Amino acid sequence: MSYLTVQLNTNHKKKDFDCGKPLLNSYLYYQAKQDVKKRLSACFILEDKDNYIKGYYTLSSSSINKALVPGDILKKMPPAYHHLPVTLLGRLAVDNSYKGQGLGELILLDALKRSFENSLTIGSIAVVVNPLDEDAIKFYAKYGFILLPDSGKMFIPMETIAAL
């Protein structure tokens, strides 16, 4: 299967990346490589021909309390499960020099495609995000993510992703 992104590697010029969000920059500079090494997350890079990072996202396995899951999805789940498996889209960012070119959407679709395909072999009912701010909430909502009550998380079912 082909993707727009590649896994983070030592050739990527991390220090040149700036998305305007210190938390997302810092993660890429100092933590991403360690998280990948420890298998805490996978980091995928949209790169240019010179290994500059246009954007990135991270994925990892997670779970959410079934009480947070929307009712129409919850009714399809076995009652014995207290937590349901999901894929966490932990971070998603585009370098400022590439903003306004639709790369955020491309990277998100790449992440959703990868998550859906992985869900066919590793259980996951949805992709969950923890939006950093109001701009992120608006961005994810445009693509069908649902705000989960009292959690700050957003959720998009694998059924919805399959239809994309």
N, C-alpha and C positions, 0 to 999 in steps of 0.2 A: 504494500500500500504506500502511496506517496503522500508526503506532507510538505508544507511550506517551510517547516522548521527543522532544525537539527538539534541534537543534544549539546548542552554546554560543554566546551572543551577548552584546553589551555591556549589555543590560538585566538580565541575571542578577546577582543579589546574592551574588557569590562570597564576600565577606568574612564573611557571616553563616553560612556553612556550617561545621559541625563534626561530623565523624564519630567523633571520639575517637582517630583515628590521625593523628599529626602529618605523616607522609609523604604521606598522601592529601589532607589539608587543604592542605598547602603546594603540592602539585602543582596543585591547582585554583586557588589564590590567585595563584601566580606563574608557572606554566609552561604550563598548558593552552592559554591563548590564543595563546602563541607557537608551540606545537607545531601547533596548527590552522593558523595563518598560514603556517607553513613546510611544511605538508602531511606532517608526521611522524606525526600521529594525528588522528582525528576524536573530538570530545568531545560526548557526548549527555547531555542534562539532563532529569530528571523535575522539572518545575517546578510551583509552585502558581500561583494566579491573580494573585499579586503579585510574580512573578518570583523568589521565594525558591527555592532549590535543595533539593529533597527528597532527591535522589540523583543520581549521575552514573556514567558509564562511558566508557572510551576504547577505540577499535578502531584497528588498523593492520595492514598487511601484514607478514608475517614468513615465516620458513622454519625448519624443524628438520632436523637430521641424521637421515637415514633409519634410522640405527642405534638411535634412540630410539623409533621407532614400533613399537607392538605388532605381533607376528608375524602375526596374522590380517589386519591391515590392510596390512602391508608386503608380504605375498605377492601382493596385488592391484596393487601398484605396479610400473611398469617398472623393470628393473634399472639402467638408465642414469642414473637420478636419484640424486644423492648427498644432496641436500637437497630436501625436499618443501614445497610452499607451504601455509601456514596463515594463519589470522586470529588476531592477538594481541589478547586482551581484557586490555589493559594495566592498567587500574584499574577498580574498581567499589566505590562507597561510598554509604552512606545516612546522612543527617544524624541525629544522636542524637535529636532531637525527633520523628523519625518511626520510630524503631526499634520492632520488635515488631508492625508493621502489615503485614508480608509484602512490603514494598517491595523488599527485596533480591532476592527471588524474581522479582517483576515486572520489575525492571530487568534481571536476568540473562536472563529469557526474551525480553525486548525485544532484548537484545544478540545472543542466539543466533538469533533470527528474522532480524535485520538481517544477521548474518554468513552465514546459510544463503542468503538471497536474493541477497546479493552474490556468493556462491560460484557462482551459476548463470551469472554473466558474467565473473567474475575468479577464476581457479583458486585453490581452497583446499580441502584435504582434511579440515580440522578446525579447531576453536577451541582455542587454547592459552592457559593462564594461568600466571603465576608467583605463587603464593599468598604473601601477606605473612607469614602466621603459621599456627599450628595451627588457629585458628578458621576461617580462610579455607579451609584444606585440607578441614576437615569440611563446610563450606558447599558447596564445589564437588563434593565426593564424593557428596553427597545427590542431585545432579542428573546423575550418570553420568560425571563427569570421572574419568579414570584417572591415577594418579600415575605419571609416567615415571621409570624407574630412573636413578639417579645424575645427575639433572638438576635436581630441585626443581620441575620444571614439571608441569602437569596438562594433560590432553588429552581432548577429546570429538570423535569423528568426525562429519563432516557427515551420514553415514548415520544416526547416533543422533539428531542434531538433527532430521533430516527426519521421524523417527518421533514426535517430540514433538507 
